[in-house]
Amino acid sequence: MKKNRPVTFQTINYVAYEESYCHRLEPKLKQICYLAFHVPSVDARALKEKIYNIVEGATITDKFAWFLNQIREINDKRELYLLCRNSVHKAR
């Protein structure tokens, strides 16, 4: 049997990496903000589905897995917007 090789991590420049989830979120931030703060009929579950649809198909990275985990744990639509906004701002 072969020995397990050590895992190497690469730092990714998310601004130059065009298939990241942040690049998919950035043009939709205003729409997410509007749904989170101004539309009372949209609940957190519906906003989560909207965010999942936006980032669907993005290349999976460690940050993307962390982002999806955070989305699952948050149950407030305003906090969901803030997570999306902060993720985009950190990627810049």
KOLMI-975567 format. One line per field, with one value per residue: residue number from 0; x, y, z of N, C-alpha, C, CB in turn. Coordinates in Angstrom, 2 decimals. Atoms other than C-alpha are relative to their C-alpha. Glycine has a CB too. Layout:
# KOLMI-975567
pos = NUM, ...
n_east = X, ...
n_north = Y, ...
n_up = Z, ...
ca_east = X, ...
ca_north = Y, ...
ca_up = Z, ...
c_east = X, ...
c_north = Y, ...
c_up = Z, ...
cb_east = X, ...
cb_north = Y, ...
cb_up = Z, ...
This chain:
# KOLMI-975567
pos = 0, 1, 2, 3, 4, 5, 6, 7, 8, 9, 10, 11, 12, 13, 14, 15, 16, 17, 18, 19, 20, 21, 22, 23, 24, 25, 26, 27, 28, 29, 30, 31, 32, 33, 34, 35, 36, 37, 38, 39, 40, 41, 42, 43, 44, 45, 46, 47, 48, 49, 50, 51, 52, 53, 54, 55, 56, 57, 58, 59, 60, 61, 62, 63, 64, 65, 66, 67, 68, 69, 70, 71, 72, 73, 74, 75, 76, 77, 78, 79, 80, 81, 82, 83, 84, 85, 86, 87, 88, 89, 90, 91
n_east = 0.84, -0.70, 0.20, 0.76, -0.82, 0.46, 0.87, -0.57, 1.02, -0.40, 0.77, 0.67, 0.37, 1.40, 0.35, -0.40, 0.61, 1.30, 1.08, 0.29, 1.37, 0.08, 0.25, 1.41, 0.81, -0.19, 1.04, 1.32, 0.06, 1.10, 1.24, 0.04, 0.25, 1.40, 0.82, -0.24, 0.41, 1.19, 1.11, 0.34, 0.53, -1.12, -0.57, -1.40, -0.10, 0.09, -1.23, -1.05, 0.16, -0.44, -1.46, -0.48, 0.16, -0.99, -1.36, -0.01, -0.94, -1.30, -1.03, -0.04, -1.25, 0.21, 0.82, 1.36, 0.58, 0.27, 1.13, 1.23, 0.26, 0.53, 1.36, 0.86, 0.16, 0.64, 1.45, 0.49, -0.27, -0.92, -1.33, -0.37, -0.50, -1.28, -0.99, -0.30, -0.71, -1.34, -0.78, -0.39, -0.96, -1.27, -0.59, -0.62
n_north = -1.19, -1.26, -0.88, -1.21, -1.18, -1.15, -0.93, -1.34, -1.02, -1.13, -1.22, -0.37, -1.39, 0.11, -1.05, 0.47, 1.31, -0.45, 0.94, 0.07, -0.35, -1.46, -0.64, 0.21, -0.76, -1.45, -0.75, 0.23, -0.49, -0.95, 0.77, 0.69, -1.04, -0.39, 1.10, 0.17, -1.13, -0.73, 0.87, 0.81, 1.31, 0.91, 0.45, 0.41, 1.21, -0.40, -0.71, 1.02, 0.65, -0.97, -0.04, 1.27, -0.04, -0.93, 0.56, 1.36, 0.19, -0.60, 0.98, 0.26, -0.28, 0.06, -1.16, 0.25, 0.96, -0.76, -0.90, 0.80, 0.41, -1.17, -0.21, 0.99, -0.28, -1.30, 0.02, -1.37, -0.43, -1.14, 0.57, 0.63, -1.06, -0.48, 1.02, -0.12, -1.26, 0.09, 0.93, -0.70, -1.04, 0.65, 0.51, -1.12
n_up = 0.00, 0.02, -1.15, 0.30, 0.25, -0.78, 0.71, 0.12, 0.18, 0.81, -0.22, 1.25, 0.15, 0.37, 0.95, 1.33, 0.21, 0.50, -0.25, -1.43, -0.37, -0.22, 1.28, 0.32, -0.95, 0.08, 0.74, -0.58, -1.38, -0.17, -0.02, -1.29, -1.00, 0.11, -0.53, -1.44, -0.84, 0.44, 0.40, -1.18, 0.35, 0.21, -1.27, 0.09, 0.81, 1.41, 0.34, 0.10, 1.31, 1.00, -0.05, 0.54, 1.45, 0.56, -0.08, 0.55, 1.09, -0.28, -0.31, -1.44, -0.71, -1.45, -0.39, 0.47, -0.94, -1.24, 0.29, 0.01, -1.38, -0.69, 0.52, -0.65, -1.43, -0.25, 0.19, 0.09, 1.37, -0.01, -0.21, 1.27, 0.88, -0.51, 0.32, 1.43, 0.21, -0.58, 0.80, 1.22, -0.36, -0.34, 1.24, 0.73
ca_east = 0.00, 1.09, 1.62, -0.68, 0.86, 0.79, -1.87, -0.58, -2.67, -2.50, -3.47, -5.93, -6.29, -10.09, -10.14, -8.28, -10.10, -13.16, -15.14, -15.34, -18.63, -17.80, -17.74, -21.21, -22.50, -21.14, -23.59, -26.53, -25.71, -28.22, -30.97, -30.08, -30.04, -33.48, -34.92, -33.36, -34.36, -37.38, -39.51, -41.27, -42.77, -39.30, -38.15, -34.65, -35.32, -36.33, -33.28, -31.03, -32.45, -31.85, -28.22, -27.74, -29.07, -26.70, -23.56, -24.55, -21.82, -19.00, -15.73, -15.45, -12.71, -12.16, -13.68, -16.71, -17.28, -17.00, -19.46, -22.05, -21.68, -22.29, -25.37, -26.80, -26.32, -27.76, -31.52, -31.82, -32.15, -30.28, -27.34, -27.40, -27.01, -24.19, -22.37, -22.64, -21.53, -18.58, -17.49, -17.45, -15.61, -12.96, -12.44, -11.69
ca_north = 0.00, 3.53, 5.94, 8.90, 11.98, 15.15, 17.63, 20.92, 24.04, 26.81, 30.37, 31.52, 35.06, 35.22, 38.45, 36.88, 33.57, 34.17, 31.06, 31.83, 32.21, 35.85, 36.76, 35.29, 37.08, 40.54, 41.56, 40.26, 42.02, 44.82, 42.30, 40.28, 43.50, 44.49, 41.05, 41.00, 44.47, 45.61, 42.59, 41.20, 38.28, 36.79, 34.67, 33.38, 30.02, 31.65, 33.92, 30.90, 29.21, 32.38, 32.50, 28.79, 29.34, 32.27, 30.40, 27.10, 25.82, 27.81, 25.94, 24.34, 25.71, 25.70, 29.19, 28.13, 25.14, 27.46, 29.91, 27.18, 25.96, 29.48, 29.84, 26.63, 27.86, 31.38, 31.79, 35.57, 37.09, 40.29, 38.25, 36.29, 39.53, 40.68, 37.38, 37.74, 41.37, 40.68, 37.72, 39.85, 42.68, 40.31, 38.83, 42.26
ca_up = 0.00, -0.64, 2.19, 2.37, 0.89, 2.95, 1.98, 0.65, 0.83, -1.71, -1.06, -3.66, -4.84, -4.85, -6.85, -9.77, -9.38, -11.54, -10.68, -6.95, -5.15, -4.34, -8.03, -8.36, -5.26, -6.02, -8.79, -6.72, -3.42, -3.95, -4.67, -1.55, 0.49, -0.81, -0.02, 3.45, 4.63, 2.60, 1.70, 4.78, 2.87, 2.24, 5.16, 5.92, 4.28, 0.99, 1.09, 1.72, -1.38, -3.39, -2.24, -2.97, -6.50, -7.04, -5.94, -7.54, -9.82, -8.24, -7.88, -4.47, -2.23, 1.51, 1.81, -0.22, 2.08, 5.09, 3.47, 2.84, 6.42, 7.71, 5.49, 6.97, 10.54, 10.18, 10.58, 10.26, 6.81, 7.77, 9.04, 5.77, 3.84, 6.11, 5.60, 1.81, 1.90, 4.18, 2.06, -1.07, 0.68, 2.06, -1.41, -2.83
c_east = 0.87, -0.27, -0.80, 0.96, -0.50, -0.82, 0.69, -1.13, 0.58, -0.83, -0.54, -0.32, -1.44, -0.45, 0.32, -0.68, -1.46, -1.15, -0.35, -1.43, -0.16, -0.25, -1.46, -0.92, 0.03, -1.06, -1.40, -0.14, -1.15, -1.34, -0.15, -0.31, -1.48, -0.91, 0.13, -0.62, -1.36, -1.19, -0.35, -0.50, 1.11, 0.57, 1.44, 0.18, -0.04, 1.26, 1.18, -0.06, 0.46, 1.53, 0.60, -0.09, 1.04, 1.38, 0.10, 0.95, 1.34, 0.99, 0.15, 1.40, -0.28, -0.87, -1.45, -0.70, -0.33, -1.23, -1.32, -0.37, -0.59, -1.43, -0.97, -0.32, -0.79, -1.49, -0.61, 0.38, 0.93, 1.44, 0.49, 0.56, 1.37, 1.13, 0.41, 0.81, 1.43, 0.89, 0.50, 1.06, 1.36, 0.69, 0.65, 1.33
c_north = 1.24, 0.79, 1.21, 1.16, 1.15, 0.96, 1.36, 0.98, 1.12, 1.20, 0.45, 1.48, 0.02, 1.09, -0.46, -1.31, 0.20, -0.96, -0.11, 0.43, 1.50, 0.75, -0.18, 0.80, 1.50, 0.72, -0.13, 0.56, 0.96, -0.72, -0.74, 0.99, 0.40, -1.08, -0.12, 1.11, 0.60, -0.85, -0.91, -1.40, -1.03, -0.37, -0.48, -1.23, 0.33, 0.73, -0.97, -0.68, 0.91, 0.04, -1.29, -0.02, 0.91, -0.64, -1.41, -0.07, 0.66, -1.11, -0.12, 0.24, -0.11, 1.15, -0.20, -0.99, 0.68, 0.88, -0.78, -0.48, 1.15, 0.29, -0.96, 0.36, 1.27, -0.10, 1.40, 0.55, 1.21, -0.47, -0.74, 1.03, 0.47, -1.00, 0.09, 1.26, -0.07, -0.96, 0.65, 1.05, -0.58, -0.52, 1.11, 0.31
c_up = 0.00, 1.27, -0.44, -0.20, 0.84, -0.87, -0.04, -0.29, -0.85, 0.40, -1.34, 0.03, -0.52, -0.97, -1.42, -0.37, -0.38, 0.22, 1.48, 0.28, 0.20, -1.30, -0.43, 0.91, -0.25, -0.82, 0.60, 1.41, 0.24, 0.07, 1.34, 1.11, -0.01, 0.59, 1.52, 0.83, -0.37, -0.41, 1.17, -0.34, -0.24, 1.36, -0.23, -0.88, -1.49, -0.44, -0.12, -1.36, -1.12, -0.06, -0.55, -1.52, -0.66, -0.05, -0.57, -1.19, 0.20, 0.37, 1.51, 0.53, 1.49, 0.48, -0.41, 0.92, 1.32, -0.18, 0.03, 1.40, 0.80, -0.43, 0.68, 1.44, 0.29, -0.31, -0.02, -1.37, -0.07, 0.20, -1.26, -0.97, 0.45, -0.28, -1.47, -0.28, 0.51, -0.79, -1.28, 0.30, 0.37, -1.26, -0.81, 0.60
cb_east = -0.95, -0.40, 1.35, -1.02, -0.01, 1.20, -1.40, 1.09, -0.49, -0.16, 0.86, -1.30, 0.99, -0.85, 0.74, 1.51, 0.13, 0.11, 0.36, 0.99, -0.41, 1.29, 0.94, -0.35, 0.45, 1.34, -0.03, -0.30, 1.30, -0.02, -0.02, 1.33, 0.89, -0.37, 0.39, 1.48, 1.03, 0.36, 0.37, -1.04, -0.88, 1.10, -0.87, 0.56, -1.14, -1.24, 0.29, -0.14, -1.45, -0.56, 0.49, -0.80, -1.40, 0.05, 0.47, -1.43, -0.59, -0.10, 1.34, -0.46, 0.57, 1.34, 0.55, 0.01, 0.96, 1.23, 0.19, 0.17, 1.30, 0.89, -0.04, 0.65, 1.35, 0.66, -0.65, 0.58, -1.28, -0.39, -0.01, -1.20, -0.98, -0.10, -0.55, -1.30, -0.74, -0.09, -0.82, -1.23, -0.53, -0.23, -1.05, -0.90
cb_north = 0.00, 0.82, 0.43, 0.32, 0.38, 0.75, 0.10, 0.06, 0.55, -0.31, 1.12, -0.84, 0.78, 0.05, 1.33, -0.16, -0.90, 0.26, -1.37, 0.88, -0.74, 0.51, -0.57, -1.48, -0.28, 0.29, -0.48, -1.48, 0.67, 1.02, -1.00, -0.72, 1.23, 0.26, -1.32, -0.07, 1.07, 0.86, -0.85, 0.71, 0.11, 0.63, -1.14, -0.28, -0.97, 0.89, 1.08, -1.03, -0.40, 1.40, 0.24, -1.17, 0.46, 1.30, 0.00, -0.42, 0.50, 1.05, 0.39, -1.44, 1.42, 0.01, 1.29, -0.53, -1.18, 0.86, 0.68, -1.21, -0.51, 1.22, -0.20, -1.37, 0.10, 1.13, -0.81, 0.88, 0.33, 1.00, -0.96, -0.73, 1.19, 0.28, -1.40, 0.02, 1.15, -0.44, -1.22, 0.65, 0.84, -1.14, -0.71, 1.24
cb_up = 1.21, -1.23, 0.62, 1.13, -1.50, 0.61, 0.68, -1.12, 1.36, -1.51, 0.68, -0.21, -0.97, 1.23, 0.33, -0.07, 1.28, -1.44, -0.54, 0.80, 1.28, 0.65, -1.07, 0.09, 1.40, -0.59, -1.42, 0.01, 0.36, -1.14, -1.17, 0.27, -0.25, -1.47, -0.67, 0.27, -0.08, -1.14, -1.28, 0.82, -1.24, -0.91, 0.64, 1.40, 0.34, -0.23, 1.04, 1.13, -0.22, 0.32, 1.44, 0.59, -0.36, 0.83, 1.43, -0.43, -1.25, 1.15, -0.66, 0.32, -0.38, 0.74, -0.63, -1.44, 0.23, 0.39, -1.38, -0.93, 0.66, -0.26, -1.55, -0.06, 0.65, -0.84, 1.11, 1.16, -0.71, 1.11, 1.20, -0.62, -0.03, 1.50, 0.31, -0.81, 0.68, 1.47, -0.33, -0.66, 1.16, 0.99, -0.83, 0.03
